């Protein structure tokens, strides 16, 4: 009886099989990478939302309890910090001028850039810090970002941080209520102008911005008060007609949080280990959160 030899694969068949297998593996690898990337983005977004929640809530509480009354003093101040100094700003790679300034009212606030140092917001509020049992009373409060080392070690990495500085009720009463940055009651070095470590509200905040609006009647359109198209960097609201600027009825706030990868790349940029644009890194590795806060007309 004639024995039939088993037929072996030809070279062409082997090449086809290897090619098909490689194609399947490549498709599976792409699928896994996309799933992991999507998971990382989703988890990063959730983490930033969790970090932003308490900050936005504190801003809401402070603004809803903002002191408004007839006065010739500046009771609310906001300014774009174009050239911040002190702390670690001398080592910041964040550019100044037009590259960090994009105040387009027609675009969502998350697309705007509020100067090299962000907006410095100051107000008088009757609300304490969240979680603190403090007796009711008016206190001066300020929000601003600074570039500081994460610890007191001289070689500790630098980090952009958002601070909520507060002047106690007794000191606020003693100093006064004028927040004019040039001639007001807090123009010198004090707790409002120099945030302390315990005033830290959130880390990795590379930009902080606000838009102030006013709506004079329920059916009327709203007017943007700050920032304005003429390039004015400051706003000072007083409660007396004809003196200073009017109080807003709406405040839109924005926080830009840096991701861990963005933080690593900015540190490498400062150290000269990579060559890239500061905003190129931040646009790719950050996320903005915002909230529109209604400011009731409460007079104290």
Backbone as numpy.savetxt, mean C-alpha at the origin, in Angstrom:
# Nx Ny Nz CAx CAy CAz Cx Cy Cz
8.18 -78.99 -37.49 7.33 -77.81 -37.49 8.22 -76.56 -37.49
7.87 -75.61 -38.32 8.68 -74.41 -38.45 8.36 -73.44 -37.31
9.43 -73.03 -36.62 9.27 -72.09 -35.50 9.20 -70.66 -36.04
8.18 -69.91 -35.50 7.99 -68.51 -35.92 8.66 -67.60 -34.90
9.59 -66.87 -35.39 10.28 -65.93 -34.50 9.39 -64.72 -34.17
9.41 -64.26 -32.90 8.63 -63.05 -32.57 9.20 -61.85 -33.29
8.31 -61.05 -33.80 8.74 -59.89 -34.56 9.18 -58.77 -33.63
10.36 -58.20 -33.81 10.89 -57.11 -33.00 10.42 -55.76 -33.56
10.52 -54.74 -32.70 10.17 -53.39 -33.13 11.25 -52.87 -34.07
10.78 -52.17 -35.05 11.75 -51.54 -35.93 12.23 -50.23 -35.30
13.30 -49.68 -35.84 13.85 -48.43 -35.32 12.84 -47.30 -35.46
12.11 -47.29 -36.55 11.11 -46.23 -36.76 10.02 -46.32 -35.71
9.57 -47.55 -35.41 8.52 -47.73 -34.39 9.01 -47.28 -33.02
10.26 -47.61 -32.70 10.81 -47.17 -31.42 10.87 -45.65 -31.33
11.30 -45.00 -32.39 11.39 -43.54 -32.40 10.00 -42.91 -32.24
9.02 -43.51 -32.92 7.66 -42.99 -32.79 7.15 -43.14 -31.37
7.41 -44.30 -30.75 6.96 -44.54 -29.37 7.62 -43.57 -28.39
8.94 -43.36 -28.58 9.64 -42.42 -27.71 9.10 -41.01 -27.88
8.81 -40.62 -29.11 8.28 -39.30 -29.37 6.92 -39.08 -28.74
6.04 -40.11 -28.90 4.70 -40.00 -28.30 4.79 -39.93 -26.78
5.67 -40.77 -26.20 5.85 -40.76 -24.74 6.36 -39.41 -24.26
7.32 -38.85 -24.98 7.85 -37.53 -24.61 6.79 -36.46 -24.69
5.93 -36.57 -25.72 4.85 -35.59 -25.87 3.88 -35.67 -24.70
3.55 -36.88 -24.29 2.62 -37.06 -23.17 3.24 -36.54 -21.87
4.53 -36.87 -21.66 5.20 -36.39 -20.45 5.27 -34.86 -20.43
5.56 -34.26 -21.60 5.62 -32.81 -21.68 4.29 -32.16 -21.37
3.20 -32.76 -21.89 1.87 -32.22 -21.61 1.54 -32.32 -20.13
1.88 -33.48 -19.53 1.62 -33.65 -18.10 2.45 -32.68 -17.26
3.70 -32.48 -17.66 4.56 -31.55 -16.93 4.02 -30.13 -17.01
3.58 -29.73 -18.20 3.01 -28.39 -18.36 1.77 -28.22 -17.50
0.94 -29.28 -17.46 -0.27 -29.23 -16.65 0.07 -29.07 -15.18
1.06 -29.85 -14.70 1.44 -29.78 -13.29 2.02 -28.41 -12.95
2.88 -27.87 -13.82 3.47 -26.55 -13.59 2.39 -25.47 -13.54
1.43 -25.54 -14.45 0.35 -24.56 -14.46 -0.50 -24.67 -13.20
-0.75 -25.89 -12.75 -1.51 -26.07 -11.52 -0.77 -25.51 -10.33
0.53 -25.78 -10.25 1.33 -25.26 -9.13 1.42 -23.74 -9.16
1.58 -23.18 -10.35 1.64 -21.73 -10.48 0.33 -21.09 -10.07
-0.78 -21.69 -10.53 -2.08 -21.18 -10.14 -2.32 -21.28 -8.65
-1.87 -22.38 -8.05 -2.03 -22.55 -6.60 -1.21 -21.50 -5.85
0.04 -21.28 -6.30 0.88 -20.30 -5.63 0.29 -18.90 -5.73
-0.24 -18.56 -6.91 -0.85 -17.25 -7.06 -2.08 -17.10 -6.19
-2.91 -18.14 -6.16 -4.13 -18.09 -5.35 -3.80 -18.00 -3.87
-2.85 -18.81 -3.42 -2.49 -18.78 -2.00 -1.83 -17.46 -1.65
-1.00 -16.91 -2.58 -0.39 -15.61 -2.32 -1.42 -14.50 -2.24
-2.43 -14.55 -3.13 -3.48 -13.55 -3.11 -4.29 -13.63 -1.82
-4.58 -14.85 -1.37 -5.32 -15.02 -0.12 -4.52 -14.51 1.07
-3.20 -14.78 1.05 -2.35 -14.31 2.14 -2.32 -12.78 2.19
-2.23 -12.14 1.02 -2.22 -10.68 0.99 -3.56 -10.12 1.44
-4.66 -10.75 1.01 -5.98 -10.30 1.45 -6.09 -10.39 2.97
-5.54 -11.46 3.54 -5.59 -11.63 5.00 -4.77 -10.55 5.70
-3.62 -10.18 5.14 -2.80 -9.14 5.74 -3.43 -7.77 5.57
-4.12 -7.56 4.45 -4.70 -6.25 4.18 -5.97 -6.00 4.98
-6.68 -7.06 5.34 -7.95 -6.90 6.03 -7.89 -6.02 7.27
-7.02 -6.31 8.24 -6.95 -5.47 9.44 -6.54 -4.03 9.15
-5.68 -3.83 8.15 -5.24 -2.47 7.80 -6.42 -1.66 7.27
-7.16 -2.25 6.33 -8.31 -1.55 5.76 -9.39 -1.30 6.82
-9.53 -2.24 7.74 -10.52 -2.05 8.80 -10.12 -0.91 9.73
-8.82 -0.82 10.06 -8.35 0.27 10.91 -8.54 1.62 10.21
-8.24 1.67 8.93 -8.47 2.90 8.18 -9.94 3.28 8.17
-10.80 2.29 8.00 -12.24 2.56 7.99 -12.68 3.14 9.33
-12.25 2.53 10.43 -12.65 2.99 11.75 -12.15 4.41 12.00
-10.89 4.67 11.65 -10.34 6.01 11.87 -11.07 7.06 11.04
-11.32 6.76 9.77 -11.94 7.75 8.90 -13.41 7.98 9.24
-14.12 6.93 9.63 -15.51 7.10 10.00 -15.67 7.89 11.30
-14.61 7.92 12.12 -14.64 8.68 13.37 -13.82 9.96 13.26
-13.55 10.41 12.04 -12.73 11.60 11.83 -13.40 12.84 12.40
-12.60 13.67 13.05 -13.10 14.90 13.64 -13.38 15.92 12.56
-14.60 16.42 12.53 -15.00 17.48 11.61 -15.75 18.53 12.43
-15.28 19.76 12.33 -15.95 20.84 13.05 -15.50 22.17 12.46
-16.30 23.22 12.64 -15.89 24.53 12.13 -14.58 24.98 12.78
-13.58 25.25 11.99 -12.27 25.60 12.52 -11.46 26.27 11.42
-10.50 27.07 11.83 -9.56 27.64 10.87 -8.26 26.86 10.86
-8.26 25.67 11.48 -7.08 24.81 11.54 -7.23 23.64 10.57
-6.11 23.08 10.15 -6.14 21.92 9.27 -6.38 20.65 10.07
-7.56 20.06 9.91 -7.93 18.88 10.69 -7.72 17.58 9.93
-7.41 17.68 8.64 -7.11 16.51 7.81 -6.05 16.93 6.80
-4.99 16.15 6.70 -3.90 16.49 5.77 -3.50 15.25 4.99
-3.20 15.44 3.72 -2.70 14.36 2.87 -1.66 14.96 1.94
-0.57 14.26 1.76 0.49 14.77 0.88 1.21 13.61 0.22
1.62 13.84 -1.03 2.43 12.87 -1.77 3.89 13.11 -1.41
4.56 12.09 -0.93 5.96 12.22 -0.49 6.88 11.90 -1.66
7.34 12.93 -2.32 8.19 12.75 -3.49 9.63 12.43 -3.11
10.12 13.02 -2.04 11.52 12.83 -1.65 11.62 12.50 -0.17
11.21 11.29 0.23 11.31 10.92 1.65 12.76 10.83 2.09
13.01 11.15 3.35 14.37 11.12 3.89 14.37 10.36 5.21
15.56 10.06 5.67 15.69 9.34 6.93 15.46 7.85 6.76
15.52 7.14 7.88 15.35 5.69 7.88 16.27 5.07 6.82
15.74 4.19 5.95 16.58 3.55 4.95 16.39 4.09 3.55
15.75 5.26 3.40 15.42 5.76 2.07 16.66 6.05 1.23
17.78 6.33 1.88 19.00 6.58 1.13 19.48 5.37 0.35
19.05 4.18 0.74 19.43 2.95 0.05 18.31 2.39 -0.81
17.24 3.14 -0.96 16.12 2.66 -1.76 16.43 2.78 -3.24
16.10 1.73 -3.97 16.25 1.75 -5.43 14.97 2.24 -6.11
13.95 2.56 -5.32 12.70 3.05 -5.89 12.94 4.40 -6.54
12.62 4.55 -7.81 12.93 5.81 -8.49 12.00 6.93 -8.04
12.48 8.15 -8.15 11.65 9.30 -7.88 11.11 9.88 -9.18
10.46 11.02 -9.06 9.96 11.69 -10.25 8.80 10.97 -10.91
8.71 11.13 -12.22 7.57 10.63 -12.98 7.42 9.12 -12.98
8.50 8.38 -12.82 8.39 6.93 -12.87 7.62 6.37 -11.67
7.59 7.10 -10.56 6.83 6.66 -9.39 5.59 7.52 -9.16
5.21 8.28 -10.14 4.05 9.16 -9.99 3.10 8.94 -11.16
1.96 8.36 -10.87 0.93 8.14 -11.89 -0.41 8.34 -11.19
-0.94 9.56 -11.27 -2.14 9.93 -10.54 -3.28 10.17 -11.51
-3.69 9.12 -12.18 -4.72 9.20 -13.21 -6.08 8.88 -12.58
-6.92 9.90 -12.46 -8.23 9.70 -11.83 -9.15 8.83 -12.67
-8.89 8.73 -13.98 -9.76 7.93 -14.83 -9.47 6.45 -14.78
-8.39 6.06 -14.13 -8.00 4.66 -14.02 -8.27 4.14 -12.62
-8.41 2.82 -12.44 -8.56 2.27 -11.09 -7.40 2.68 -10.21
-7.67 2.87 -8.93 -6.64 3.37 -8.02 -5.46 2.40 -7.94
-5.70 1.10 -8.18 -4.63 0.12 -8.11 -3.59 0.28 -9.19
-3.89 1.01 -10.26 -2.93 1.24 -11.33 -2.11 2.50 -11.09
-2.46 3.28 -10.08 -1.76 4.53 -9.81 -0.49 4.31 -9.01
0.40 5.31 -9.07 1.62 5.33 -8.28 1.67 6.65 -7.54
1.89 6.59 -6.22 1.74 7.77 -5.37 3.08 8.29 -4.87
4.02 8.47 -5.80 5.29 9.06 -5.44 6.24 8.06 -4.82
7.47 8.49 -4.62 8.50 7.60 -4.08 8.15 7.12 -2.67
7.58 8.01 -1.84 7.26 7.65 -0.46 5.80 7.41 -0.19
4.98 7.34 -1.25 3.55 7.15 -1.03 2.90 8.38 -0.42
1.64 8.23 -0.03 0.89 9.33 0.59 1.07 9.28 2.10
1.25 10.45 2.68 1.26 10.59 4.14 -0.10 11.17 4.53
-0.91 10.36 5.20 -2.26 10.74 5.60 -2.28 11.04 7.09
-2.80 12.21 7.47 -2.92 12.60 8.86 -4.34 13.09 9.13
-4.88 12.70 10.26 -6.23 13.11 10.61 -6.40 13.08 12.12
-7.46 13.70 12.57 -7.87 13.65 13.97 -9.05 12.71 14.07
-8.96 11.74 14.94 -10.00 10.72 15.04 -10.35 10.47 16.49
-11.57 10.03 16.70 -12.01 9.66 18.04 -11.99 8.15 18.24
-11.42 7.42 17.31 -11.38 5.96 17.38 -10.00 5.49 17.83
-9.92 4.52 18.73 -8.62 3.97 19.13 -8.13 2.94 18.12
-6.90 2.47 18.32 -6.39 1.39 17.49 -7.20 0.12 17.73
-7.35 -0.70 16.69 -8.12 -1.94 16.82 -7.52 -2.82 17.89
-8.37 -3.38 18.73 -7.90 -4.30 19.75 -7.42 -3.63 21.03
-7.39 -2.31 21.06 -6.94 -1.59 22.25 -8.13 -0.99 22.98
-8.13 -1.14 24.28 -9.19 -0.56 25.10 -8.71 0.79 25.60
-9.01 1.80 24.85 -8.57 3.16 25.16 -9.80 4.03 25.36
-9.74 4.87 26.38 -10.86 5.76 26.64 -11.09 6.67 25.44
-12.36 7.01 25.22 -12.70 7.85 24.09 -12.01 9.21 24.20
-11.63 9.75 23.09 -10.97 11.04 23.07 -10.34 11.27 21.72
-10.13 12.53 21.39 -9.56 12.87 20.09 -8.06 12.67 20.13
-7.52 12.06 19.06 -6.08 11.85 18.96 -5.65 12.06 17.51
-4.43 12.54 17.35 -3.87 12.72 16.02 -3.27 11.41 15.54
-3.57 11.04 14.29 -3.14 9.75 13.74 -2.53 10.00 12.37
-1.49 9.25 12.05 -0.86 9.37 10.75 -0.56 8.01 10.13
-0.69 7.91 8.81 -0.37 6.70 8.04 0.71 7.05 7.02
1.79 6.27 6.98 2.85 6.49 5.99 3.70 5.23 5.89
4.40 5.09 4.75 5.32 3.97 4.60 6.75 4.46 4.81
7.58 3.56 5.33 9.00 3.84 5.52 9.79 2.61 5.08
11.04 2.84 4.77 11.96 1.75 4.45 12.88 1.56 5.65
12.71 0.43 6.36 13.47 0.20 7.59 13.99 -1.23 7.60
14.98 -1.46 8.43 15.49 -2.82 8.61 14.51 -3.63 9.44
14.41 -4.92 9.13 13.42 -5.76 9.80 13.79 -6.01 11.25
15.06 -5.89 11.59 15.51 -5.97 12.98 16.52 -4.83 13.21
17.02 -4.73 14.42 17.99 -3.68 14.74 19.41 -4.06 14.35
19.61 -5.26 13.85 20.94 -5.66 13.42 21.38 -4.80 12.23
22.64 -4.35 12.21 23.08 -3.44 11.13 23.06 -4.06 9.75
23.11 -5.39 9.67 23.11 -6.06 8.37 21.75 -6.69 8.05
20.72 -6.36 8.81 19.38 -6.92 8.56 18.83 -6.36 7.25
18.05 -7.15 6.53 17.50 -6.67 5.25 16.52 -5.52 5.45
16.44 -4.67 4.44 15.50 -3.55 4.45 14.13 -4.00 3.96
13.11 -3.34 4.46 11.74 -3.73 4.10 10.85 -2.49 4.10
9.99 -2.38 3.10 9.00 -1.30 3.08 7.87 -1.67 4.04
7.53 -0.74 4.94 6.57 -1.03 5.99 5.59 0.13 6.14
4.34 -0.20 6.44 3.30 0.80 6.66 3.13 1.00 8.17
3.12 2.26 8.58 2.99 2.59 9.99 1.72 3.39 10.24
1.13 3.15 11.41 0.05 3.99 11.92 0.56 4.61 13.22
0.99 5.84 13.14 1.50 6.53 14.33 0.36 7.29 14.99
0.41 7.36 16.30 -0.69 7.96 17.05 -0.15 8.82 18.19
-0.72 10.00 18.34 -0.42 10.88 19.47 -1.56 10.72 20.47
-1.23 10.43 21.71 -2.25 10.18 22.72 -3.20 11.35 22.93
-4.33 11.04 23.57 -5.36 12.06 23.77 -4.85 13.27 24.54
-4.12 13.03 25.63 -3.63 14.13 26.45 -2.65 15.01 25.68
-1.72 14.38 24.94 -0.75 15.16 24.18 -1.41 15.90 23.02
-2.39 15.26 22.38 -3.12 15.93 21.30 -3.82 17.18 21.82
-4.43 17.06 22.99 -5.11 18.22 23.59 -4.11 19.31 23.92
-2.93 18.91 24.42 -1.92 19.89 24.80 -1.30 20.57 23.57
-1.04 19.81 22.54 -0.42 20.37 21.34 -1.38 21.21 20.53
-2.57 20.70 20.33 -3.54 21.37 19.47 -3.97 20.47 18.33
-4.79 21.00 17.46 -5.43 20.19 16.43 -5.05 20.59 15.00
-4.07 21.45 14.85 -3.70 21.92 13.53 -2.66 20.98 12.91
-3.04 20.30 11.82 -2.15 19.33 11.15 -1.42 19.93 9.95
-1.41 21.24 9.81 -0.67 21.89 8.75 0.79 21.44 8.82
1.32 20.79 7.76 2.68 20.24 7.84 3.77 21.30 7.98
3.47 22.53 7.59 4.50 23.58 7.63 4.44 24.39 8.92
3.24 24.77 9.35 3.12 25.69 10.48 2.18 25.17 11.56
1.79 23.92 11.48 0.83 23.38 12.43 1.44 22.98 13.75
0.64 22.29 14.56 1.06 21.89 15.90 1.93 20.65 15.91
2.14 20.03 14.74 2.93 18.79 14.67 4.03 18.91 13.62
4.49 20.14 13.38 5.53 20.35 12.37 6.91 19.97 12.87
7.07 19.79 14.19 8.37 19.43 14.73 8.52 17.91 14.79
9.59 17.44 15.37 9.83 16.00 15.52 8.97 15.47 16.67
8.05 14.58 16.38 7.14 14.05 17.39 6.66 12.68 16.95
5.76 12.10 17.74 5.29 10.74 17.46 4.55 10.64 16.13
4.00 11.75 15.65 3.27 11.71 14.39 4.20 11.75 13.19
5.32 12.46 13.32 6.24 12.62 12.20 7.34 11.58 12.16
7.59 10.90 13.27 8.64 9.88 13.32 8.04 8.59 13.90
7.55 7.69 13.07 6.93 6.47 13.57 7.92 5.60 14.35
7.42 4.97 15.40 8.22 4.05 16.21 7.98 2.62 15.74
8.83 1.70 16.22 8.70 0.30 15.80 7.34 -0.28 16.17
6.82 0.13 17.33 5.53 -0.42 17.76 4.36 0.12 16.95
4.62 1.11 16.09 3.55 1.65 15.24 3.38 0.85 13.95
4.20 -0.18 13.75 4.13 -0.97 12.52 2.74 -1.58 12.35
2.15 -1.35 11.17 0.82 -1.86 10.89 0.85 -3.01 9.89
1.74 -2.95 8.89 1.83 -4.01 7.89 3.19 -3.95 7.23
3.74 -5.12 6.91 5.04 -5.20 6.25 4.87 -5.43 4.76
5.94 -5.13 4.01 5.99 -5.33 2.56 4.94 -4.50 1.82
4.69 -3.29 2.30 3.79 -2.36 1.61 4.68 -1.36 0.87
4.74 -1.48 -0.45 5.67 -0.65 -1.23 5.02 0.64 -1.73
3.70 0.76 -1.61 3.03 2.00 -2.00 1.73 2.11 -1.22
1.41 3.32 -0.80 0.18 3.61 -0.08 -0.40 4.88 -0.66
-1.66 4.82 -1.08 -2.26 5.97 -1.72 -3.70 6.19 -1.28
-4.15 7.42 -1.39 -5.55 7.76 -1.09 -6.07 8.70 -2.17
-7.36 8.61 -2.40 -8.09 9.59 -3.19 -9.21 10.14 -2.33
-9.34 11.45 -2.31 -10.37 12.12 -1.53 -11.45 12.64 -2.47
-12.71 12.38 -2.13 -13.84 12.82 -2.95 -14.86 13.53 -2.07
-15.67 14.36 -2.72 -16.78 15.01 -2.02 -18.03 14.97 -2.88
-19.13 14.57 -2.23 -20.44 14.58 -2.88 -21.35 15.47 -2.02
-21.78 16.60 -2.58 -22.53 17.58 -1.79 -23.98 17.21 -1.57
-24.54 16.35 -2.41 -25.93 15.91 -2.23 -26.04 14.48 -2.74
-27.03 13.71 -2.25 -27.12 12.29 -2.62 -27.19 12.05 -4.13
-27.86 12.90 -4.89 -28.01 12.67 -6.32 -26.93 13.31 -7.16
-26.06 14.07 -6.54 -25.03 14.79 -7.31 -23.82 13.91 -7.57
-23.07 14.26 -8.60 -21.83 13.56 -8.86 -20.77 13.94 -7.85
-19.74 13.15 -7.75 -18.70 13.44 -6.77 -17.54 14.20 -7.44
-16.88 14.99 -6.63 -15.75 15.79 -7.08 -14.48 15.25 -6.44
-13.46 15.07 -7.26 -12.18 14.61 -6.70 -11.45 15.80 -6.10
-11.09 15.66 -4.81 -10.40 16.72 -4.09 -8.88 16.54 -4.10
-8.45 15.28 -4.02 -7.02 14.98 -3.94 -6.79 13.54 -4.41
-5.69 13.32 -5.18 -4.81 14.32 -5.80 -5.49 14.94 -7.00
-5.01 16.11 -7.40 -5.64 16.84 -8.49 -4.70 16.91 -9.68
-5.28 17.27 -10.82 -4.54 17.22 -12.08 -3.45 18.28 -12.18
-3.54 19.35 -11.37 -2.55 20.42 -11.51 -1.22 20.10 -10.86
-1.11 18.89 -10.26 0.16 18.47 -9.68 0.37 18.89 -8.24
-0.64 19.49 -7.60 -0.52 19.87 -6.20 -0.31 18.62 -5.35
0.71 18.65 -4.49 1.06 17.46 -3.73 0.38 17.38 -2.37
-0.23 18.46 -1.91 -0.79 18.48 -0.56 -2.25 18.85 -0.52
-2.90 18.42 0.57 -4.31 18.74 0.80 -4.48 19.00 2.29
-5.20 20.07 2.64 -5.40 20.43 4.05 -6.84 20.86 4.23
-7.62 20.05 4.94 -9.05 20.31 5.10 -9.30 21.00 6.44
-10.11 22.05 6.41 -10.56 22.76 7.60 -12.08 22.82 7.57
-12.68 23.00 8.72 -14.13 22.96 8.79 -14.81 24.30 8.62
-14.04 25.35 8.40 -14.63 26.68 8.28 -14.71 27.07 6.81
-15.89 27.42 6.32 -16.01 27.81 4.90 -15.05 28.94 4.54
-14.41 28.80 3.40 -13.48 29.82 2.95 -12.08 29.67 3.50
-11.88 28.71 4.40 -10.55 28.48 4.99 -10.12 27.07 4.66
-9.03 26.92 3.96 -8.53 25.59 3.62 -9.43 24.87 2.64
-9.30 23.57 2.60 -10.06 22.72 1.69 -11.24 22.08 2.42
-12.28 21.66 1.70 -13.44 21.03 2.36 -13.13 19.61 2.79
-13.91 19.11 3.72 -13.77 17.72 4.15 -14.32 16.79 3.07
-13.68 15.63 2.88 -14.22 14.66 1.91 -15.39 13.90 2.50
-16.23 13.40 1.63 -17.32 12.52 2.04 -17.00 11.06 1.69
-15.98 10.84 0.86 -15.51 9.51 0.50 -13.99 9.52 0.43
-13.40 8.45 0.93 -11.95 8.28 0.84 -11.66 6.90 0.26
-10.95 6.86 -0.84 -10.54 5.60 -1.45 -9.08 5.36 -1.09
-8.80 4.21 -0.49 -7.45 3.90 -0.04 -6.91 2.72 -0.83
-5.59 2.69 -1.02 -4.95 1.63 -1.78 -3.65 1.22 -1.10
-3.44 -0.10 -1.02 -2.20 -0.67 -0.50 -1.61 -1.58 -1.56
-0.30 -1.45 -1.81 0.38 -2.35 -2.74 1.32 -3.23 -1.93
1.01 -4.52 -1.89 1.79 -5.49 -1.13 2.77 -6.21 -2.04
3.98 -6.38 -1.56 5.01 -7.09 -2.29 4.97 -8.57 -1.93
5.15 -9.45 -2.91 5.21 -10.88 -2.65 6.60 -11.26 -2.13
6.76 -12.44 -1.53 8.09 -12.86 -1.08 9.13 -12.86 -2.19
8.74 -13.30 -3.39 9.69 -13.29 -4.50 10.06 -11.86 -4.88
9.10 -10.95 -4.85 9.40 -9.56 -5.12 10.35 -8.97 -4.09
10.16 -9.35 -2.83 11.06 -8.88 -1.78 12.48 -9.37 -2.00
12.63 -10.63 -2.40 13.98 -11.17 -2.67 14.63 -10.45 -3.84
13.85 -10.16 -4.87 14.43 -9.50 -6.04 14.80 -8.05 -5.75
14.01 -7.35 -4.95 14.37 -5.98 -4.60 15.63 -5.94 -3.74
15.78 -6.90 -2.86 17.00 -6.96 -2.04 18.22 -7.23 -2.93
18.04 -8.11 -3.93 19.13 -8.38 -4.87 19.43 -7.15 -5.71
18.40 -6.38 -6.06 18.61 -5.15 -6.82 19.40 -4.14 -6.01
19.06 -3.97 -4.72 19.80 -3.04 -3.88 21.26 -3.47 -3.71
21.48 -4.78 -3.67 22.83 -5.30 -3.49 23.63 -5.33 -4.78
22.99 -5.02 -5.91 23.69 -5.02 -7.19 23.88 -6.38 -7.80
23.13 -7.38 -7.33 23.28 -8.74 -7.86 22.47 -8.97 -9.13
21.49 -8.12 -9.39 20.70 -8.24 -10.61 20.54 -6.85 -11.22
20.22 -6.83 -12.50 19.95 -5.58 -13.20 18.51 -5.61 -13.71
17.69 -4.74 -13.16 16.28 -4.67 -13.56 15.72 -3.35 -13.08
14.58 -2.97 -13.61 13.90 -1.77 -13.15 13.12 -2.06 -11.88
13.11 -1.10 -10.96 12.39 -1.29 -9.69 10.92 -1.56 -9.94
10.29 -0.75 -10.77 8.87 -0.95 -11.03 8.62 -2.17 -11.90
9.60 -2.57 -12.69 9.46 -3.81 -13.46 9.31 -5.00 -12.53
10.10 -5.01 -11.46 10.01 -6.08 -10.47 8.69 -5.99 -9.71
8.37 -4.78 -9.25 7.19 -4.61 -8.40 5.90 -4.90 -9.16
5.79 -4.45 -10.39 4.58 -4.71 -11.18 4.35 -6.21 -11.36
5.44 -6.97 -11.45 5.33 -8.41 -11.67 5.11 -9.17 -10.37
5.56 -8.62 -9.26 5.54 -9.38 -8.00 4.87 -8.59 -6.88
3.71 -8.02 -7.17 2.96 -7.33 -6.13 1.47 -7.43 -6.42
0.68 -7.06 -5.44 -0.77 -7.09 -5.59 -1.35 -5.89 -4.83
-2.34 -5.25 -5.43 -2.96 -4.10 -4.78 -4.32 -4.49 -4.21
-4.65 -3.88 -3.09 -5.98 -4.01 -2.49 -6.48 -2.59 -2.20
-7.76 -2.39 -2.30 -8.31 -1.05 -2.12 -9.70 -1.14 -1.49
-10.14 0.00 -0.98 -11.49 0.08 -0.40 -11.96 1.53 -0.47
-13.24 1.69 -0.78 -13.87 3.00 -0.77 -14.61 3.15 0.56
-14.24 4.16 1.33 -14.77 4.36 2.68 -15.65 5.60 2.69
-16.86 5.44 3.18 -17.77 6.57 3.32 -17.46 7.30 4.62
-17.36 8.62 4.54 -17.03 9.42 5.72 -18.28 10.18 6.14
-18.92 9.79 7.24 -20.14 10.49 7.66 -19.81 11.89 8.17
-20.77 12.78 8.07 -20.59 14.15 8.53 -20.87 14.20 10.03
-19.87 13.78 10.82 -19.98 13.81 12.27 -19.13 14.96 12.83
-19.76 15.84 13.58 -19.04 16.98 14.11 -18.82 16.79 15.61
-17.58 17.03 16.03 -17.20 16.82 17.43 -16.95 18.18 18.08
